[in-house]
Amino acid sequence: GPPAVGAKYDLVGNFGPGTIPMRYEVVQWEPTKKVVLEGTGEGFDSVDTMEFTQDGPERTRIDYTAEITLFNALRFLGPLMNYPLRRMGEEALDGLAEHLSR
């Protein structure tokens, strides 16, 4: 459905050689300005913030940050998780760019 506070989305992210299911919930929604999602996956939580600003007459800049908290066994692997988590974020941005270019 359309974005709104309380909307929930399930997705499967690529994570290293495998995949990881996640559930996101919209916790803040300011149309055309900002969306904040709280996500949960196996062994970690994420707060993803996307802020949108006009960057020209037909361009929008998207600033994306993800604050990730590792728990259970993953918290002991902290430094080793940087690359797979960064790659998962890059793939999310690539998918967003592809969708917006349609």
C-alpha positions as CSV (number, residue, x, y, z in Angstrom):
1,G,0.0,0.0,0.0
2,P,0.9,3.6,0.0
3,P,3.4,4.9,2.6
4,A,1.8,5.9,5.9
5,V,2.8,5.7,9.5
6,G,2.2,2.1,10.6
7,A,2.5,0.6,7.1
8,K,4.6,-2.6,7.2
9,Y,6.7,-4.1,4.4
10,D,8.4,-7.4,4.1
11,L,11.4,-7.9,2.0
12,V,14.3,-10.2,1.4
13,G,17.7,-8.6,1.3
14,N,20.9,-10.0,-0.2
15,F,23.4,-10.6,2.6
16,G,26.8,-12.0,1.6
17,P,26.2,-15.3,-0.2
18,G,22.7,-15.7,1.2
19,T,19.5,-13.8,1.8
20,I,17.9,-12.4,4.9
21,P,14.2,-11.7,5.4
22,M,13.3,-8.3,7.0
23,R,10.2,-6.5,8.1
24,Y,10.1,-2.7,8.0
25,E,7.5,-0.4,9.5
26,V,7.0,3.3,8.6
27,V,7.4,5.3,11.9
28,Q,7.7,8.8,10.4
29,W,6.2,10.0,7.1
30,E,6.5,13.6,5.8
31,P,5.4,13.4,2.1
32,T,8.0,14.8,-0.3
33,K,10.4,15.4,2.6
34,K,11.2,12.4,4.8
35,V,10.5,8.8,5.7
36,V,11.8,6.8,8.7
37,L,11.5,3.0,8.8
38,E,12.3,0.7,11.6
39,G,13.4,-2.7,10.4
40,T,14.0,-6.1,12.0
41,G,16.0,-9.0,10.6
42,E,17.6,-12.1,12.1
43,G,20.2,-10.8,14.5
44,F,19.9,-7.1,13.9
45,D,17.6,-4.1,13.9
46,S,17.8,-1.1,11.6
47,V,16.5,2.5,11.5
48,D,16.5,3.7,8.0
49,T,16.0,7.4,7.2
50,M,15.5,8.9,3.8
51,E,15.4,12.7,3.4
52,F,14.4,14.3,0.0
53,T,15.4,17.7,-1.1
54,Q,14.8,19.5,-4.4
55,D,18.1,19.6,-6.4
56,G,17.0,21.4,-9.5
57,P,13.8,21.8,-11.4
58,E,13.4,18.1,-12.1
59,R,15.8,16.5,-9.7
60,T,15.6,15.2,-6.1
61,R,18.5,14.5,-3.8
62,I,17.9,11.5,-1.5
63,D,20.0,11.3,1.7
64,Y,19.9,7.8,3.1
65,T,21.2,6.7,6.4
66,A,20.8,3.3,8.2
67,E,21.6,2.9,11.9
68,I,22.1,-0.8,12.5
69,T,22.2,-2.6,15.9
70,L,23.6,-6.1,15.9
71,F,22.5,-8.5,18.6
72,N,22.8,-12.2,19.5
73,A,25.8,-13.9,17.7
74,L,26.1,-11.1,15.2
75,R,27.2,-8.6,17.8
76,F,30.4,-10.5,18.2
77,L,31.1,-10.2,14.4
78,G,30.7,-6.4,14.3
79,P,33.7,-5.4,12.2
80,L,33.2,-8.4,9.8
81,M,29.6,-7.3,9.2
82,N,30.6,-3.9,7.7
83,Y,31.0,-5.0,4.1
84,P,27.8,-7.2,3.9
85,L,25.7,-4.5,5.6
86,R,27.1,-1.8,3.4
87,R,26.5,-3.9,0.3
88,M,22.9,-4.5,1.3
89,G,22.4,-0.8,1.7
90,E,24.0,-0.1,-1.8
91,E,21.6,-2.7,-3.3
92,A,18.7,-1.0,-1.7
93,L,19.7,2.4,-3.1
94,D,20.2,0.8,-6.6
95,G,16.7,-0.7,-6.4
96,L,15.3,2.7,-5.3
97,A,17.0,4.5,-8.2
98,E,15.8,1.9,-10.7
99,H,12.2,2.2,-9.4
100,L,12.3,6.0,-9.5
101,S,13.7,6.1,-13.1
102,R,10.6,4.4,-14.5
